[in-house]
């Protein structure tokens, strides 16, 4: 996620801190300092940091369960509205998704039970406590109880929404279940925004986030259904122009201006795919280094896709690396084209108008 700082790495997962989280901490500290001085500011900041420790442990509950099913999580980012774990992919089976979704709230249940046992607290007592007089342990217990209750609201893509989708998928199939869960999630999002207008701006922020996240999840599920029987061959664009890494950047500029092509495979000295140079990288290199700079210094390394590779697998691989396009090679390692997210989007647009359209194999 953009605007985040990497603060550590645990078991193969990078932990990021979104810049808005730091601004949130500063705002909380300043507000409490103005009301109660240094001691109040320190207490507030420590409390917020402990809350986000609980949120981080919640996310690692999801991460640990996903890892049991062979799913890695490259990053988790802490934001003012919670943690965002970027799973490599969602589980294939509804039962697995159910377990991954419920693992996070279960971590908060365990934390709550430990606080109750360690400090002699009761749930009924904490629910009726005066927050201004509550101890740190009581406030943390209340936070974890709230996290469990809030996350289990069936507002997809929150944990409760993912539980709902998993249960629906057992009867309706993944695509229909996601579509229905997304609509329910967007309904809850509208409700949060409405309540937020009267009670808390935070609810407005959460509602907006849920609305767009649900739409993105529905779009992702639509792609998975669309791409189920397609391969890279079906979606690639033939590469009419292929560059050589030893050529100057001016040759790439000439190729860009002479054709509609915007992504160019780059060959190494052995005639194999060495990199990919797109229009944005080309223009940036031209501005910073000039036309005589070799193409090899402007391209990014290629991670070639195979013609027969499933389209969904190839696209997920590209997305996990933040790549909008990738070189395609045949069984002999010869460059035959480029797979771009733009071309996939156009195919999905056609499919949305004419479902079942038979895309011609190239």
C-alpha angles and dihedrals in degrees: 000000000000122000093032132124122219107233102171150330128244124185093337096316121113114222114215131190115212113225090236089062090060090048089049091052091048091049093050092047094049094046093052092042091056091050103038109007131238097326092054092047093050091047092051095047093047090050093050091048091051089049090055090047086059089048090050091051088049090055092047088055087063091042095051093048092046090051089058087064094048096260117136126208112211097187145010119194125200114219133171089263096049141281125319115205114196104212115198087234139337119263115273096223125062091226091056092048089050091055093045091049095048095044094078097055090043088061089057090049089055092048090050092050091049091051091049092049096041098046101028093245128157127212094228091050094051093048090059099037122121103247092213090058097036122115122239091257092051092050092048091049090052090048093053093047088050091048091054094048095043096045092051093059102117093241106133127250090029116093093267090050091052089050088052092049092049091052092046091047090059087065107023106030128252100283098048091041092053092048092051094043090049092053091049089048092052089050090055089045090057089049091051091051091049093049090044091058088062104030117017137000088216089069089055090053092048092047093052091047092050092047095055094037090054090049090050092050091050090050091049091052090048089054092050091053092044094048097043095106100026130099133201088264090063095054106032125108115227110246105234092179124041121185132211121232092230094058120102120253089251089071090056091049090052090051091049093052095044098054143030089245115117102174119057127194112224122212126212127220090277092058093249128122108283104165149331126248119198130190097258094051089045094054092044092052091047091053096045104034108017135238096293095063112111118255089237090071094053102040126084121231115271124238097190123218123216124239093236095045114120109261095228091052092048094047093048089051090052093046093050088057094044091243121149093193141015140192117259122212134185127234091281094053094253117144111249105163151317131275111213132184088226093061091046089052090053091051091051090050090054091046091051090057096038109024112205094026109169106234112212114244111239 
